[in-house]
Amino acid sequence: MTLRSRLLILLSALAVLAAVALASVLHASARAERRDHTQAGGPKVTPGTVTLTAPGHLVFRNMAWGPHRDELTTVPAGAPAGPRTSSGVKCLRFYAAAGTGVCLQAVHGPVSDTYRALILDAHLKKRAHYDVPGIPSRARVSPTGHYAAWTAFVGGDSYAGTNFSTRTAIADTRTGALIPSLEAFRIVRDGRPYQSSDVNFWGVTFAPDDRTFYATLATKGSTYLVRGDLRTRTLTTLHPNVECPSLSPDGTRIAYKKRVPGLPKDAPWRLYVLDLRTMRETPLAETRSVDDQAVWKDSHTVVYALPGDYGADLYQVPADGTGTARRISVSAVSPAYLG
Protein backbone atom coordinates (compact mmCIF):
# COMPACT_ATOMS: atom_id res chain seq x y z
CA MET A 1 0.00 0.00 0.00
CA THR A 2 1.39 3.38 -0.98
CA LEU A 3 1.82 6.29 1.41
CA ARG A 4 -0.88 8.20 -0.51
CA SER A 5 -3.36 5.35 -0.04
CA ARG A 6 -2.63 5.18 3.64
CA LEU A 7 -3.18 8.90 4.02
CA LEU A 8 -6.51 8.66 2.16
CA ILE A 9 -7.66 5.84 4.45
CA LEU A 10 -6.60 7.82 7.51
CA LEU A 11 -8.40 10.95 6.32
CA SER A 12 -11.53 8.92 5.53
CA ALA A 13 -11.49 7.37 9.00
CA LEU A 14 -11.07 10.77 10.61
CA ALA A 15 -13.97 12.12 8.58
CA VAL A 16 -16.22 9.27 9.73
CA LEU A 17 -15.23 9.80 13.37
CA ALA A 18 -15.89 13.53 13.06
CA ALA A 19 -19.31 12.87 11.54
CA VAL A 20 -20.19 10.45 14.34
CA ALA A 21 -19.04 12.94 16.97
CA LEU A 22 -21.04 15.75 15.36
CA ALA A 23 -24.15 13.58 15.16
CA SER A 24 -23.77 12.67 18.84
CA VAL A 25 -23.44 16.31 19.83
CA LEU A 26 -26.46 17.32 17.75
CA HIS A 27 -28.52 14.45 19.18
CA ALA A 28 -27.57 15.39 22.75
CA SER A 29 -28.33 19.04 22.04
CA ALA A 30 -31.72 18.21 20.56
CA ARG A 31 -32.57 15.95 23.50
CA ALA A 32 -31.51 18.67 25.95
CA GLU A 33 -33.71 21.16 24.10
CA ARG A 34 -36.67 18.75 24.21
CA ARG A 35 -36.25 18.48 27.97
CA ASP A 36 -37.22 22.14 28.24
CA HIS A 37 -40.63 21.36 26.75
CA THR A 38 -43.38 19.68 28.74
CA GLN A 39 -43.76 16.01 27.86
CA ALA A 40 -47.09 14.90 26.44
CA GLY A 41 -49.10 13.02 29.03
CA GLY A 42 -46.65 13.88 31.78
CA PRO A 43 -47.53 15.12 35.26
CA LYS A 44 -48.86 18.63 35.67
CA VAL A 45 -46.27 20.89 37.34
CA THR A 46 -46.95 24.48 38.40
CA PRO A 47 -44.79 26.89 40.40
CA GLY A 48 -45.76 27.62 43.98
CA THR A 49 -44.71 27.49 47.59
CA VAL A 50 -42.97 24.39 48.92
CA THR A 51 -42.13 24.01 52.60
CA LEU A 52 -40.58 21.21 54.62
CA THR A 53 -43.09 21.48 57.45
CA ALA A 54 -46.24 20.37 55.64
CA PRO A 55 -47.38 17.11 57.31
CA GLY A 56 -48.81 14.53 54.96
CA HIS A 57 -46.82 15.71 51.97
CA LEU A 58 -44.12 14.17 49.80
CA VAL A 59 -41.22 16.20 48.39
CA PHE A 60 -39.00 14.92 45.58
CA ARG A 61 -36.86 15.95 42.64
CA ASN A 62 -39.11 16.39 39.60
CA MET A 63 -37.70 14.60 36.54
CA ALA A 64 -40.54 15.45 34.15
CA TRP A 65 -39.44 17.33 31.05
CA GLY A 66 -40.37 20.98 31.05
CA PRO A 67 -39.38 24.27 32.69
CA HIS A 68 -39.44 22.75 36.20
CA ARG A 69 -37.24 19.72 35.52
CA ASP A 70 -34.84 18.93 38.42
CA GLU A 71 -36.70 21.24 40.82
CA LEU A 72 -37.99 20.13 44.20
CA THR A 73 -41.72 19.55 43.97
CA THR A 74 -44.39 18.54 46.44
CA VAL A 75 -47.59 16.50 46.29
CA PRO A 76 -49.92 15.11 48.96
CA ALA A 77 -48.45 11.84 50.20
CA GLY A 78 -51.79 10.18 49.56
CA ALA A 79 -51.83 11.31 45.91
CA PRO A 80 -48.21 10.92 44.71
CA ALA A 81 -49.26 10.81 41.04
CA GLY A 82 -51.24 14.06 41.28
CA PRO A 83 -50.39 17.61 40.19
CA ARG A 84 -47.08 18.90 41.50
CA THR A 85 -46.14 22.22 43.05
CA SER A 86 -42.61 23.24 42.11
CA SER A 87 -40.24 25.26 44.28
CA GLY A 88 -37.70 26.60 41.79
CA VAL A 89 -34.87 24.97 43.80
CA LYS A 90 -32.87 22.45 41.77
CA CYS A 91 -31.17 19.41 43.35
CA LEU A 92 -29.49 16.26 42.10
CA ARG A 93 -30.12 14.48 45.41
CA PHE A 94 -32.38 15.56 48.27
CA TYR A 95 -33.75 14.55 51.62
CA ALA A 96 -35.56 16.29 54.48
CA ALA A 97 -36.71 15.74 58.06
CA ALA A 98 -37.94 17.95 60.89
CA GLY A 99 -38.00 21.06 58.72
CA THR A 100 -34.38 20.69 57.55
CA GLY A 101 -33.32 19.71 54.04
CA VAL A 102 -30.10 18.72 52.32
CA CYS A 103 -29.80 19.49 48.61
CA LEU A 104 -26.86 18.25 46.53
CA GLN A 105 -26.36 20.51 43.55
CA ALA A 106 -24.19 20.80 40.46
CA VAL A 107 -22.40 24.10 39.88
CA HIS A 108 -21.87 24.38 36.13
CA GLY A 109 -18.49 25.81 35.14
CA PRO A 110 -16.94 26.72 31.76
CA VAL A 111 -14.83 23.54 31.69
CA SER A 112 -16.37 21.12 34.18
CA ASP A 113 -18.99 20.93 36.91
CA THR A 114 -18.35 21.12 40.62
CA TYR A 115 -20.75 20.07 43.34
CA ARG A 116 -22.00 21.36 46.68
CA ALA A 117 -24.30 20.43 49.53
CA LEU A 118 -26.83 23.01 50.71
CA ILE A 119 -28.46 22.86 54.12
CA LEU A 120 -31.98 24.26 53.68
CA ASP A 121 -34.44 25.61 56.22
CA ALA A 122 -38.15 24.83 56.19
CA HIS A 123 -38.74 27.41 53.44
CA LEU A 124 -35.90 26.05 51.26
CA LYS A 125 -33.63 28.98 52.11
CA LYS A 126 -29.92 28.20 52.29
CA ARG A 127 -28.53 28.01 55.82
CA ALA A 128 -25.08 26.65 54.96
CA HIS A 129 -23.18 25.12 52.10
CA TYR A 130 -20.27 22.70 51.75
CA ASP A 131 -18.11 21.63 48.84
CA VAL A 132 -18.73 18.07 47.66
CA PRO A 133 -15.66 16.35 46.17
CA GLY A 134 -17.43 14.35 43.44
CA ILE A 135 -20.69 13.28 41.82
CA PRO A 136 -23.52 13.26 44.42
CA SER A 137 -24.98 9.87 45.17
CA ARG A 138 -26.84 9.66 48.51
CA ALA A 139 -28.29 12.18 50.99
CA ARG A 140 -30.01 11.91 54.37
CA VAL A 141 -31.14 14.09 57.30
CA SER A 142 -31.51 12.82 60.87
CA PRO A 143 -35.07 12.56 62.29
CA THR A 144 -34.35 15.59 64.51
CA GLY A 145 -32.99 17.65 61.63
CA HIS A 146 -29.74 18.17 63.57
CA TYR A 147 -27.49 16.22 61.19
CA ALA A 148 -27.18 15.83 57.44
CA ALA A 149 -25.10 13.31 55.52
CA TRP A 150 -24.16 12.87 51.90
CA THR A 151 -22.09 10.53 49.75
CA ALA A 152 -20.26 11.36 46.52
CA PHE A 153 -18.33 9.33 43.97
CA VAL A 154 -14.74 10.57 43.89
CA GLY A 155 -13.58 7.84 41.50
CA GLY A 156 -15.83 5.80 39.23
CA ASP A 157 -19.56 6.37 39.00
CA SER A 158 -21.39 3.13 39.79
CA TYR A 159 -21.85 0.84 42.77
CA ALA A 160 -22.34 -2.14 40.45
CA GLY A 161 -18.64 -2.73 39.85
CA THR A 162 -15.60 -2.58 42.11
CA ASN A 163 -13.69 0.27 40.48
CA PHE A 164 -15.11 3.18 42.45
CA SER A 165 -14.33 5.29 45.48
CA THR A 166 -16.72 7.26 47.67
CA ARG A 167 -16.55 10.01 50.25
CA THR A 168 -19.23 10.31 52.92
CA ALA A 169 -19.56 13.42 55.09
CA ILE A 170 -21.78 14.37 58.05
CA ALA A 171 -22.60 17.96 58.99
CA ASP A 172 -24.05 19.31 62.24
CA THR A 173 -26.81 21.60 60.96
CA ARG A 174 -26.86 23.57 64.25
CA THR A 175 -23.15 24.42 64.57
CA GLY A 176 -21.97 23.95 61.00
CA ALA A 177 -19.27 21.52 62.12
CA LEU A 178 -18.34 19.06 59.37
CA ILE A 179 -17.00 15.53 59.47
CA PRO A 180 -15.58 15.49 55.92
CA SER A 181 -15.08 11.73 55.74
CA LEU A 182 -16.16 8.69 57.73
CA GLU A 183 -12.74 7.24 56.96
CA ALA A 184 -11.50 9.18 60.01
CA PHE A 185 -13.64 6.97 62.30
CA ARG A 186 -12.24 3.93 64.10
CA ILE A 187 -13.53 0.64 62.62
CA VAL A 188 -14.34 -2.45 64.66
CA ARG A 189 -14.91 -5.55 62.52
CA ASP A 190 -15.89 -8.84 64.13
CA GLY A 191 -14.98 -7.42 67.54
CA ARG A 192 -11.46 -6.33 66.56
CA PRO A 193 -9.97 -3.01 65.39
CA TYR A 194 -9.75 -2.95 61.60
CA GLN A 195 -7.67 -0.84 59.23
CA SER A 196 -7.33 -0.96 55.46
CA SER A 197 -6.43 1.52 52.76
CA ASP A 198 -9.36 0.43 50.58
CA VAL A 199 -12.31 1.24 52.88
CA ASN A 200 -15.29 3.04 51.41
CA PHE A 201 -18.49 4.21 53.10
CA TRP A 202 -21.87 5.23 51.72
CA GLY A 203 -25.57 5.40 52.44
CA VAL A 204 -25.89 6.93 55.92
CA THR A 205 -29.21 6.58 57.76
CA PHE A 206 -29.78 8.14 61.19
CA ALA A 207 -31.41 7.01 64.42
CA PRO A 208 -33.38 9.68 66.36
CA ASP A 209 -30.93 9.88 69.29
CA ASP A 210 -28.53 12.31 67.54
CA ARG A 211 -25.75 9.82 68.13
CA THR A 212 -26.36 6.56 66.28
CA PHE A 213 -26.32 6.07 62.54
CA TYR A 214 -25.92 3.20 60.09
CA ALA A 215 -24.01 3.03 56.82
CA THR A 216 -22.33 0.67 54.36
CA LEU A 217 -18.66 -0.25 54.72
CA ALA A 218 -16.89 -1.78 51.72
CA THR A 219 -13.47 -3.41 51.98
CA LYS A 220 -11.63 -6.29 50.31
CA GLY A 221 -14.51 -6.92 47.91
CA SER A 222 -17.17 -7.26 50.64
CA THR A 223 -19.77 -4.93 52.12
CA TYR A 224 -21.06 -4.68 55.68
CA LEU A 225 -23.75 -2.88 57.60
CA VAL A 226 -21.99 -0.74 60.21
CA ARG A 227 -23.41 1.07 63.24
CA GLY A 228 -21.80 4.45 63.75
CA ASP A 229 -21.40 6.45 66.96
CA LEU A 230 -20.96 10.20 66.56
CA ARG A 231 -19.62 10.62 70.11
CA THR A 232 -16.97 7.92 70.11
CA ARG A 233 -16.27 8.23 66.37
CA THR A 234 -16.47 4.46 65.89
CA LEU A 235 -18.02 2.20 63.25
CA THR A 236 -18.91 -1.38 64.19
CA THR A 237 -19.78 -4.09 61.66
CA LEU A 238 -23.15 -5.80 62.22
CA HIS A 239 -24.06 -7.83 59.13
CA PRO A 240 -22.49 -8.70 55.75
CA ASN A 241 -23.75 -7.89 52.26
CA VAL A 242 -25.73 -4.76 53.10
CA GLU A 243 -25.73 -1.65 50.89
CA CYS A 244 -27.60 1.65 51.16
CA PRO A 245 -29.33 0.99 54.50
CA SER A 246 -32.49 2.83 55.54
CA LEU A 247 -33.67 2.67 59.15
CA SER A 248 -37.37 2.05 59.80
CA PRO A 249 -39.40 4.64 61.74
CA ASP A 250 -39.42 2.43 64.85
CA GLY A 251 -35.65 1.86 64.63
CA THR A 252 -35.89 -1.93 64.54
CA ARG A 253 -35.36 -2.75 60.86
CA ILE A 254 -33.09 -1.84 57.98
CA ALA A 255 -34.27 -1.78 54.36
CA TYR A 256 -31.34 -2.26 52.01
CA LYS A 257 -30.14 -3.62 48.70
CA LYS A 258 -28.31 -6.95 48.73
CA ARG A 259 -26.09 -8.50 46.08
CA VAL A 260 -27.58 -11.82 45.03
CA PRO A 261 -25.37 -14.46 43.34
CA GLY A 262 -26.30 -15.28 39.77
CA LEU A 263 -27.66 -11.86 38.84
CA PRO A 264 -26.02 -9.72 36.10
CA LYS A 265 -22.96 -7.75 37.17
CA ASP A 266 -24.59 -4.46 36.21
CA ALA A 267 -27.85 -5.29 38.03
CA PRO A 268 -26.86 -7.44 41.02
CA TRP A 269 -29.23 -6.28 43.78
CA ARG A 270 -32.53 -7.22 45.36
CA LEU A 271 -34.37 -5.34 48.11
CA TYR A 272 -34.34 -6.87 51.60
CA VAL A 273 -35.31 -5.89 55.14
CA LEU A 274 -33.08 -6.85 58.08
CA ASP A 275 -34.44 -7.23 61.62
CA LEU A 276 -31.79 -5.63 63.84
CA ARG A 277 -32.78 -7.72 66.86
CA THR A 278 -32.61 -11.15 65.23
CA MET A 279 -30.52 -10.35 62.11
CA ARG A 280 -33.16 -12.19 60.08
CA GLU A 281 -33.33 -11.15 56.42
CA THR A 282 -36.61 -10.85 54.51
CA PRO A 283 -36.56 -10.53 50.68
CA LEU A 284 -39.13 -8.05 49.41
CA ALA A 285 -41.54 -8.64 46.52
CA GLU A 286 -39.67 -6.34 44.12
CA THR A 287 -37.93 -8.67 41.64
CA ARG A 288 -35.99 -6.03 39.70
CA SER A 289 -32.53 -4.78 40.61
CA VAL A 290 -32.82 -1.61 42.71
CA ASP A 291 -29.84 0.76 42.82
CA ASP A 292 -31.26 3.22 45.32
CA GLN A 293 -31.40 3.99 49.03
CA ALA A 294 -35.01 3.21 49.83
CA VAL A 295 -37.09 5.39 52.16
CA TRP A 296 -39.80 4.29 54.56
CA LYS A 297 -43.21 5.71 53.70
CA ASP A 298 -44.42 4.34 57.04
CA SER A 299 -43.66 1.33 59.23
CA HIS A 300 -45.10 -1.06 56.63
CA THR A 301 -43.97 0.29 53.24
CA VAL A 302 -40.71 1.23 51.51
CA VAL A 303 -40.36 3.50 48.49
CA TYR A 304 -37.54 3.55 45.95
CA ALA A 305 -36.67 4.64 42.41
CA LEU A 306 -36.23 2.58 39.27
CA PRO A 307 -35.24 3.79 35.79
CA GLY A 308 -38.12 5.25 33.80
CA ASP A 309 -38.77 6.87 30.45
CA TYR A 310 -37.78 10.31 31.76
CA GLY A 311 -35.10 9.52 34.32
CA ALA A 312 -36.70 7.58 37.17
CA ASP A 313 -40.07 6.54 38.59
CA LEU A 314 -41.05 5.88 42.21
CA TYR A 315 -42.30 2.48 43.38
CA GLN A 316 -43.48 1.09 46.69
CA VAL A 317 -43.56 -2.41 48.14
CA PRO A 318 -44.62 -3.89 51.50
CA ALA A 319 -41.75 -4.19 53.97
CA ASP A 320 -42.71 -7.68 55.20
CA GLY A 321 -42.06 -9.55 51.94
CA THR A 322 -45.73 -9.90 50.98
CA GLY A 323 -47.74 -8.23 48.22
CA THR A 324 -46.39 -6.81 44.98
CA ALA A 325 -44.41 -3.76 43.93
CA ARG A 326 -46.32 -0.97 42.24
CA ARG A 327 -45.44 2.34 40.63
CA ILE A 328 -46.75 5.37 42.51
CA SER A 329 -45.27 8.30 40.55
CA VAL A 330 -43.45 8.87 37.26
CA SER A 331 -40.48 11.12 36.57
CA ALA A 332 -39.48 11.45 40.23
CA VAL A 333 -36.50 10.64 42.45
CA SER A 334 -35.11 11.41 45.94
CA PRO A 335 -38.40 11.29 47.87
CA ALA A 336 -38.85 12.55 51.42
CA TYR A 337 -42.06 12.08 53.42
CA LEU A 338 -42.85 15.02 55.71
CA GLY A 339 -44.41 14.85 59.14
N, C-alpha and C positions, 0 to 999 in steps of 0.2 A: 504494500500500500504506500502510495506516495505521500510526501509531507502535505501537499495541497489537499489530498483526499482526507487525510486525518484532520486537517484544520476545518474542512467543510463539515465533517461529522461532528466535531466539537462545537462548532457554531450552531449547527442544527439542534444539538442536544441542549445547548444553553438557551436557544430560542424556545424550545418546548418547556424547559423548566421555568423560564420567565413568564410564559403564557399561563402555566399552571398556577404560579404564584399570584399573578394578576387576577386570575379567575377566583382564587381563594379569597383574596382581599375584597374583590367586588361582591362576592357572595356574603362574606362576613359583614361588609358595610350595609348591604341591602337588608340582611337579617336584623342588624342593629337598628336600622331605620324603621323596620316593621314593628320592632318592639315598642316604638313610641306611639303606635296606633293601637287603639283598643281592639282586642281580639273578638271576633264574632262568637256570640254565645258564651262569652266569658262572664265572670262575676261583675256585678255593678260596683264601681268604686267611686266615691265622691269625697272631696276634701271636707274636713271638719275637725272637731276637737277630740283628741285621744288622751286619756289620762290612765295612770297606773293604779288608781284607787277606785275603780268601778267594779264592785263585786258582781260576779255572774257574767263577766265578759272574758273574751279570748283575744289576745293581741298576738300578731305574727307578722312576719315579713311577707308582703304581698308580691307574688311573682307574676301576676297577670300582666300581659302586655298592655301598655298604655302610659299615660303621663304620670301615673302613680306607682309604676313598677319599682320594686325594692324598698318602698316606704313601709313603715310600721302602720298596720291597719287594725281595726278592732271590729268585732262582731259579738252579738250575744252568744255565750257559750252553748246555749241550747239551740242555736240556729247557725252553726258554723259555716253553712253554705249560703247564707243570706247576704244581703248588700253590705258592703264594707265602708267604714269611715276611715279615711286616710289622714295621717298626721303631717306629712311633708318631711319626716325624719327618715333618712335612708340608713339601713344597716345590712351587713352581710350575715351576721349572727346576732341573736338577741335573746334576752331572758329578763324576767322581772319577778319581784316578790316584795310584799310589804311596802309598796309605793316607791321602790328603787329599781332602776333598770340598768342593764349593761348592754351597750351597743357597739359591736365591732364593725368598723368602717374602713373603706379604702380611701386613701388620699391620692388622687390621680396627679401624677407629675409628668413633665415633658418627656422623660425617658422611661421611667418605670413607676409603678405604684408603691406607696408605703401604706402602713396600716396603723390604726389606733383603736384604743378602747375608751369609750365615753361612759362615765357614770352619770345617769340621768335621774332627775327628781320625778315626782309624780306627774308633773306637767311636761315631761320630756325635755326639760331644760338641762343643759350641761352643768354638772357640779364639779367634775374633774375629768382629766384625760391622761392617758398613758400611751407611750409608744408600744406597738406590738411588733415583734421581730420577724414575723412571717405571715403566711396566709391564714386568716382566722378559720378555726375549725369548730370549737365548742365554747359555750358560754353558760354560766349559771350565777344565780344570786341566792344567798342564804335565806331561809324562811323569815328571818328577822329584818332582812335588808341591810345588815351590817357588813356583809362581805360579798365580794364579787370575784369570780374566777373566770379565766379564759385560757384556751389552748390554741396554739398556732403551729403550723408546719414551718420549720426552719430549714428543712432539707427533705426533698420528696414532697408528694402531695396526695398520698393515698394510704389509708390504713390497711388496704388489702394485701400489699406486699410487705417486704422487710426492709426495703431501702428508703427509710424515712426517719426524720428526727423531729421531735416536738419540744415545745417550751410551754410550760403551764405556770401561770402567775395567779396570785391571790392578792386582792386589794382590800384594805379596811376602808369602807365608804364613809366612816365617821372622821377618821384622822388623816386619811390619805396615804397611810403607810402601805408600802408595796413589798410583797415577797415576789421577786422577779422570776424565781424558778423553784419548783419543788425539789430539784436536784440538790438543794442545800440542806434538805431534811435528812435526818438519820433514818436508815432503813433497817427494819428487823424482819428477816425472812426465816420462817420455820423456827422461830425462837432465838435466832442468832443474828448478830450484826452482819449486815451485808453491804458490800461495796463493789461497784463495777463501773467501768467507763462507758458502758453502752446503755445505761438506764434511760428510759423515757417514761413520761407521765402524761396522761390526758383524761378528760372527762370527769372533772370534779363534780360532786353532788354533796350538799351540805345537810347536816342535822340541825335541829333548831336550837342547840345549846351554845351556839357561837364558839364552839371549840372543836367539835368532831366533824370530819368530812370523809368522803370515800372517793377513790379515784382508781384508775388503771395504772399499774406498773408493768412495763415491758423490759425484759432482759434475757439475753441468751436464747432468743427465739421463743420465749414463753411470756404469757401475760398473767397477771394476778390482780385480784381485787385487794386494795390496801385500805386500811382505816388510818386516817391522818389525825394528828392532834396538834392544833395551832399553838398550844401553850408549850408543849415539850418539843415541838418541831420533830416529831417522829412519824414514820409511816410503817405500819405493820401488815404483813401479808395475811389474808384471811382465806382465800379460795382461788384456785387456778382457773385459767381460761375465762376471764371476765373482762369485757371491754365496754366502755362508755356507760358506767353504772348510773342509775337514777333511783334515789331513795324514796320509798313510799311515804305518803303523808303520815302514817302512824309510826314510821321509823323502823319497821320490822322486816321489810323486804327490799330487795334490789332488783329492778328491771335492768336487763343488760343484753348485749349481743354476744353470742358465743360462736367460736369457730367450730364447725362440725366437719369431721373427716368425710371425704368423698365429694364435697361440694367444689364447684369451680374456684380457682385461685383468686379470681377477681370478684367473686360473690360468695364468700365462705361462711356467712353468718346466719344464725337463726336467733329469734328473740326468746329469752328465757326470763324467769323470775326466780330469785334465790331467797329462801327463808334464812334470815341471819341467825335465828336461834338454833335451827336444826341443820343448816347448810344443805337442805334439800332443794334440788333444782326442778323447776316445772317448765317444760317447753310450751310456748304459747301457740295459738292456732294460726298465726301468720306463717305461711310456708315459703315466702320469698325472702331473699337476703336483704337485711335491713342495715344500712350503714348510717346510723343516726343514734343520737343519745335521746332515748324516749323520755317523755314526760308523763306524769300521772295526772290524768283528768280528775280522778277521785281515787278512793281506796280500792276500786274494783276494775279500773280501766286505764290502759296506757295508750298514748298517742305518739305517733312517729311519722316521719316523712319517707316517701318512696319516689323515685323518678317519675315525672309526669310529662305531658306534652309541652308544658311551658315552664319547666324547671323542676318542680316537685309538687306532690299532692299529700295531704294529711290523711292518715288512716288511724283507726282505733281497733283495739282487740281486748277481750276480757283478760284480766291479769291472773286468772286461775287455771288457764289452759283449756277452758271450754269455749263454745261458741265459734264464731268465724270473724275474720277481719273484714272491715268495711271502710270504704272511703267516706270521709266526712267533709272534705273541702278540697277544691282544686287550686293549683297555682299558689301554694302557701308553704312556708317553712318557718322554723324557729318559733313554735307556739309557746305561749305562757298563759296559764289560767290565773285570773285575778280573783282575790277574795277567798 
